[in-house]
Amino acid sequence: MILEGAKSCEGSDELLPSSTARERFNLDNCKTIFFAGHESTAITASWCLTLLAIHHDWPDRVSEEVLEVCGNGNPDANKLRSMKTLTMVIQETLRLYFTAMFIGRRAYQDIDFTCEISLNFTCSHL
């Protein structure tokens, strides 16, 4: 989708050639996706750890589950799917603390959305 948008991207100012505008378009969109993913993951992890620190019985439950499922090994995707308590903690964190962030964007040029509309009405009385 980003690449399709970049193909139709024209130079937004007269100083940059079209290829540079496309590169800027791609780079800006990749930055947005990266920072949004990084920021939302960091916020969720921070709130999750904060909630676990506040509610002292839950870290023990999660630790027991991780040790039971993984033993001394590292968790993988299949093991993570079977960790119900950990999933509950993460989902409750996401329910309580929304992770969406606002990313400001700047318009490179003004766009005029005005248009003329003519309406003709005919009313007849019976």
C-alpha positions as CSV (number, residue, x, y, z in Angstrom):
1,M,0.0,0.0,0.0
2,I,2.8,2.4,0.8
3,L,4.6,1.6,-2.4
4,E,1.4,2.2,-4.4
5,G,1.1,5.6,-2.7
6,A,4.7,6.4,-3.5
7,K,4.2,5.6,-7.2
8,S,1.5,8.3,-7.4
9,C,3.4,10.7,-5.2
10,E,4.4,13.9,-7.1
11,G,6.9,16.5,-5.9
12,S,5.0,18.5,-3.3
13,D,7.3,21.5,-3.7
14,E,9.1,22.7,-6.7
15,L,12.5,22.3,-5.0
16,L,12.4,18.5,-5.0
17,P,12.3,16.2,-8.0
18,S,9.6,13.6,-8.1
19,S,12.0,10.7,-7.2
20,T,13.1,12.5,-4.1
21,A,9.5,13.2,-3.1
22,R,8.7,9.5,-3.5
23,E,11.7,8.6,-1.3
24,R,10.6,11.1,1.3
25,F,7.1,9.6,1.2
26,N,8.4,6.1,1.7
27,L,10.8,7.1,4.5
28,D,8.1,9.1,6.3
29,N,5.6,6.3,6.2
30,C,8.2,3.7,7.3
31,K,9.2,6.0,10.3
32,T,5.5,6.3,11.2
33,I,5.0,2.5,11.2
34,F,8.2,1.9,13.1
35,F,7.7,4.5,15.8
36,A,4.0,3.6,16.3
37,G,4.9,-0.1,16.8
38,H,7.8,0.7,19.0
39,E,6.0,3.2,21.1
40,S,2.9,1.1,21.6
41,T,4.9,-1.9,22.7
42,A,7.0,0.1,25.1
43,I,3.9,1.8,26.6
44,T,2.1,-1.6,27.0
45,A,5.2,-3.2,28.7
46,S,5.6,-0.2,31.0
47,W,2.0,-0.3,32.1
48,C,2.1,-4.1,32.5
49,L,5.1,-4.0,34.8
50,T,3.5,-1.1,36.8
51,L,0.3,-3.1,37.3
52,L,2.3,-6.2,38.3
53,A,4.2,-4.1,40.8
54,I,1.0,-2.8,42.3
55,H,-0.8,-6.1,42.5
56,H,1.7,-8.3,44.4
57,D,0.0,-11.7,43.9
58,W,0.0,-11.6,40.1
59,P,3.7,-11.6,39.5
60,D,3.9,-14.9,41.4
61,R,1.1,-16.4,39.3
62,V,2.8,-15.3,36.0
63,S,6.2,-16.6,37.2
64,E,4.8,-20.0,38.1
65,E,3.1,-20.3,34.8
66,V,6.2,-19.3,32.8
67,L,8.3,-21.8,34.8
68,E,5.7,-24.5,34.3
69,V,5.4,-24.0,30.6
70,C,9.0,-23.2,29.7
71,G,11.0,-24.8,32.4
72,N,14.6,-23.6,32.0
73,G,14.2,-23.1,28.2
74,N,13.3,-20.0,26.3
75,P,9.6,-19.3,25.4
76,D,8.6,-19.6,21.7
77,A,5.4,-18.8,19.9
78,N,3.8,-22.1,20.8
79,K,4.6,-21.8,24.4
80,L,3.4,-18.3,24.6
81,R,0.0,-19.3,23.2
82,S,-0.5,-21.7,26.2
83,M,0.3,-19.1,28.8
84,K,-3.3,-18.1,29.9
85,T,-2.3,-16.1,33.0
86,L,0.2,-14.0,31.1
87,T,-2.3,-13.4,28.3
88,M,-4.9,-12.2,30.8
89,V,-2.4,-9.8,32.4
90,I,-1.5,-8.3,28.9
91,Q,-5.1,-8.1,27.8
92,E,-6.1,-6.4,31.1
93,T,-3.3,-3.9,30.6
94,L,-4.4,-3.1,27.1
95,R,-8.0,-2.7,28.4
96,L,-7.1,-0.3,31.1
97,Y,-4.4,1.7,29.3
98,F,-5.0,2.4,25.7
99,T,-1.7,2.4,23.8
100,A,-2.6,4.6,20.8
101,M,-0.4,7.6,20.4
102,F,-1.0,10.7,18.3
103,I,1.4,11.4,15.6
104,G,1.4,14.9,14.2
105,R,1.6,15.3,10.5
106,R,2.3,18.4,8.5
107,A,0.7,19.2,5.2
108,Y,3.2,20.2,2.5
109,Q,0.7,22.2,0.6
110,D,-2.8,23.6,0.9
111,I,-5.6,21.9,-0.9
112,D,-8.7,23.7,-1.9
113,F,-11.8,21.5,-1.4
114,T,-14.4,24.1,-2.4
115,C,-16.7,23.4,-5.2
116,E,-19.9,25.0,-6.6
117,I,-23.1,23.1,-6.2
118,S,-26.4,24.3,-7.7
119,L,-29.6,22.8,-6.5
120,N,-33.0,23.2,-8.2
121,F,-36.1,22.5,-6.2
122,T,-39.6,22.4,-7.6
123,C,-42.4,22.5,-5.2
124,S,-46.0,22.2,-6.1
125,H,-49.0,22.7,-3.9
126,L,-52.0,20.5,-4.3
